[in-house]
Amino acid sequence: MGIALFGGSFNPFHNGHLSVAKDLVDHLDLHELKILPSGQPPHKPCNLASNKHRLKMIELGIKNHLNSISLEEFELNNNATSYTINTLKHFRQKLGASKTLIFCLGEDSFQLIDTWLDWERLTEYCHLVVISRKGFNIDLNCNIKIWSQQHQCSEIKNLHNKPFGNIYFCKLAQIDISSSEIRNNIAKKISIKGLVPTEVQEYIVKNSLYKDAT
């Protein structure tokens, strides 16, 4: 059995993330999806909630779905800056050469993938699943477009028939929620009810998170 990872900062984990995770399990016919919160990403400012808080919010958010969704702490346990290529190397070594490894990311991240370390080598370790984002019109530059066309597959079975090498564009019905919107609402004292799981909202209030966030 292979591994499927859903990467992101999850700052905070919200109902949109949960909806995507559940849909990925069904759409990709996964046994399990691992939520992979990033350490300090090289391409984002240092405005993350602490690792402890982000882990707890994810735990609370997925607690009713543990039969198919789990939490993977690898990047948070690694003190170095998070580079996806290094994470994929770790899991490929853990899995061996013959088992499937899938890394799921949003269209907005994929559009900037040529700024990632060793980006053209990502498919040497995994399949990439690019998730559509509601309200986002993806516009790939020439280099990414050529690379993605070389690896693109249109059938889900191709993600399971080989261990790595494909890029699959995944269209999902999504809730239009962003973590930045939630942080801004909290800073402006606007309700976030319905944007995050109830337990996550209670945790944010209890720990006074994002009151000064942008």
C-alpha positions, 0 to 999 in steps of 0.5 A: 500500500502506498502513501498519499500526502496532502501538503499545506501550511493549514494556518489554520485548518478549515472546512475547505481543507477538510472537504478537499481531504474527504473528496480526495480519498473518494475521488482518488480511491485512497485507503488513507490520506495523510495531512502534511503540515509544512514547517517554515516554507521558504516561499511564505512569511513567518506568520505561522501559528506555532507547530503545536497549535497547528497540529492540535487544530488539524487533530481536532478538525479530522478527529471524526474521520480517522478511518481515512484521514491521518496527521503526518508530522514529518516536516514539523519534526524537521527543524530545517526549512521545508523543501518538498523535494526533501520530504518526498525523498524521505517518503520514497526511501521509506516506501521503497521503489515499487509503492505509490507515493502521491503528493496533493497540492493546490493549483495556486501552489502548482502555478509557482512550482518552478520556484521550488527546489529541484522542482522538475525532479519532483515526479522522480519520487511521486505522482503530483495531484493538482487540486482545482481551487474555487475562484482561481484561474490557473495560468502556467508559464511556459516551463511549467506547462511543457513539464506538466504536459510531459507527465500529465495523465487523465486516468486515476488508475495511472496513479495506482499502476506505477509508483511515481511520474504522473501529474493528475489535474483533479477537479473537485467541488470546493468550499470557497474558504481561505486561511488568510480570510479566516486570519483577517476575520479574526484580527477584525473581530469578524465571526469565523463560524462555519469556516472552521470545524467547531472544535477548531474555532473553540481552540482558536478562541481559547488560545487567542490565536491570530488576533494580530494576524494578517 
